[in-house]
């Protein structure tokens, strides 16, 4: 009897927690629909803190930041949503839309093909690439058997050349799986979240024009290369050495950006 009461109490507790989590997101959605975006953001962030994150939740937070005219934070959360679920097409579409509105002053032309390839590979999770690799390898085994044991010339040619192609596909799929997994775990991408920031040639505030590297605008995506803590100022400011593209690299203060 006591055991049944305990089990019932646990079920009620779990139900209460689930109901609370649902009520937070429902309240946030209701506030959003009523154009109370500050309240909606507060509730969405609270839900993320108390109940865990998801691609859909990050997408909703991104939408709310956009409504609050904070494009940098909107881009940040759309990127986070896509990182959790590369097939979140809504987040990807909104990210492209907000990126077009952002005044990014770094020319991306030199990295167009690299970025396009990265976007293509990152369109699947590491698990999906892994399954593609396994399926390709199994098909390679089948075609190898055909090549070895079948006497028909045309089938042997299919087995030989087809086997070679799917073996290459299997290797590439596993490389892509490793790349996507490494990218997901690296956390070396960041978004500028202030209206604009002047980067420095040293990990400190530029003293004059000679120490100013270049300016990045809100929403710019950068790659983190290194980080140091500057204790000379007495504030223990953290600075990141970042790459905006293949030719622009400098130091940015941590408060001006957020890691994806």
N, C-alpha and C positions, 0 to 999 in steps of 0.2 A: 504493500500500500504506500509506504513512504517513498519507495523507488518510483512508483507511478507519479506521485505528487512532484518529485524532483524533476522527472522527465517533462512533465506538463509545465513546470515553472521555466525550464530551459527553453521549451518551445515558445512560450509566451515572451520570454526575454528576446529571443531571436526575432520573433515577429515584430516586437516593439522597435528593435533596432532597425529592421528593414523598413518599417513604416516611417521611422524618423528620417532615414536616408531619402526615401521617396518624397517625403513632405518637403525636405530642403530643396530638392531639384524642382518639385512642383511649385513651391513658393517662388523660387527664382524665375521660373518660366512665366508665372503669373505676373510678377513684377516687371519682367521684360516686356510682356505684351501690353502692360499699362504704361510703358515708356519710363518706368522708374528704374533706370539703368544702374544707378549707384547701389540701390537695394538689391537688384538682381546680381550684380557683381559680388557684393558682400555674401550673398547666400550661396552662389556657385563656388566661391573660394572656400567657404566654410564646409561645403559638401566635399570638396576635394581634400581638405585637411582632415576631416573626421571620417570619411567613408572611402577614401581612396580615389585614384584618378582613372580616367578612361578617355579614349579618343573622342567620344561624343561630348563628354564634359568639357574637355579642353576646347573643342569646337565651339561650344556654347559660350565659354569664357571669352574666346576670341571675338565672337560676334558682339558680345557686350562691350568689350574694350573698343571695338570699332565704333559702336554707337556713342561711346564717350569721347570720340575723336582722339583716341590714343592708338594711332596706327602701329607704332612700334610694338606695343604689348599685344595688339591683335595679331600681328605677324608672328610674334613669339609663340602664342598659343595655337595658331594654325599649324605652325611647324611642329609643335609638340604633339598635336593631334595626329599629324601624318606620320610622325616617328613611331607612335604607338600602333597606328593602323595605316599602312601605305595606301590602302584602297578606300580611304575616306575621301571620296570624290567631292563632297560638299566642302570639306576643309581645303582641299587642293584648289577648287574653283575660287573660293573666297580669298585664298592666299594670293593667287594670281591677280585677282581684282585689286586687292589692297596694295600689292607690289606696284601695280601700274600707277596708283595714286601717289605712292611715295616718291619723293624727289631724291633719287639716288644719283649721286654725282660721280660714281665710279663706272667707267666704261667696261661692260661685261663682254664686249665683242670677242676679246682674245680667248675667253674661256667658254664660248658658246657651246662648242661640241663636247667639251669636257662636262659641262653642266647638264647638257642634254642626255649624255650617256649615264651620268650619275642619277638623273631623274628616272631614266628607264630602268636601271638596275634596282633602284630603291622603290620601284613600284610594287615589288613583292617583298614579303617578309623573308627572313633567313630560312624559316621552316619550309615555306613554299618552294624556295630555290633548292632546298635540300631534297624535297620530294621529287622535283623535276630531275635532279641529278640521279636519284635512285631509279626512277622510271627509265631514264635514258640509258643507264648502265644495264638494266634488265633487258631492254630492247637490244642493246649491243650483244648481250649473251645469246639471245635468240638468233640474231643475224649471223653471229659467229658459228653457231651450230649449223645454220643453213649453209654457210660457206664451206664448212668442213665435210658435212655428211650428205649434201644434196648433189646429184650428178648433173642436173640441168645447168647449162652454161649461164643463161640469163639470170637464174636464181642465185648462182654462185657470185656473179658480178654484183647483184643487188646486196647479197650478204657481205661482200668485201667492201664495196664503196659506202653502202648504207651503214655498215658497222663502224667504219672509220668516222663518218659524220656524227653519228649518235654518241660515239666515244668522246669526240671533241666537245659535243654539247654537254655531256655528263661532266667533263672536267670544268668547262666554263660555268656550269650551274653551281658546282661546288665552290668555285672561286667567288662567284656572286654571293653565295650563302655566307661565306666567310667575311666578305667585304661588308655586307649589310649588318651582320652580327657585330662586327668590329665598330662600325659606324654608330650603331645603336648604343653600344656600351661605352664608347669613347667620350661622349659629351664634350666634344671639342669645337662645336659650332655655337655661335652666339648671335644675338640680335641687338643692335643699337636701339635703346628705348628712350633716349632724350632727343629733343628737337634737332640738335646738332652738337657735335663734339670735335674739338681739335686734337688730333693725335700728336704724340710727341716722339722725338727721336730717342729719348731716354725715358726710363720709368719714373717720371716726375712731371709736374706741371711745366710747360714750356716757359723759360725765362725771357725769351725774345723770339723774334721771327726765325732766327736760324735753327731753333729747336722745334719749330712747328713743322710737322710732316705733311699732313693733309687733313681735310675736314670730311667727316662722314655724317650723313643725315639719318634721321629716324627711320628705322626699318631696315637698314643695311645689314646684310648677313656677313659675318666674318668667321674665319677659322682661327682658333686659339692655338698658338705655337708654344708659348711659355708664359710663366707668371712669376712675379716677385712681389714681396712686401716691402714698401719703402718706409723705413723707420726714421729717416732723417727729418721728416716733417713733424714727427711727434704724434701723428694721427694713425700710424700703421696702415697707410693706404695700400691697397692691393692693386697692382697694375698688370695688365695682360699684354703680351706681345701677340699681335694678330695680323692675319693676312686678309686684305679685302679682295684681292685677286692675285694673279701670278706676279704682279709687279709692284703692288702697294703693300708695304709691311711697316708697322710702327707700334707704339705703345699707347694703350687706352686705359683710363682709370675704370675700376670695376663697377663703380656706381652708374656708369653711362651705358652698361650693357647687361644682358641677362643670358646665361647659358641655356641653350635649348634642352 
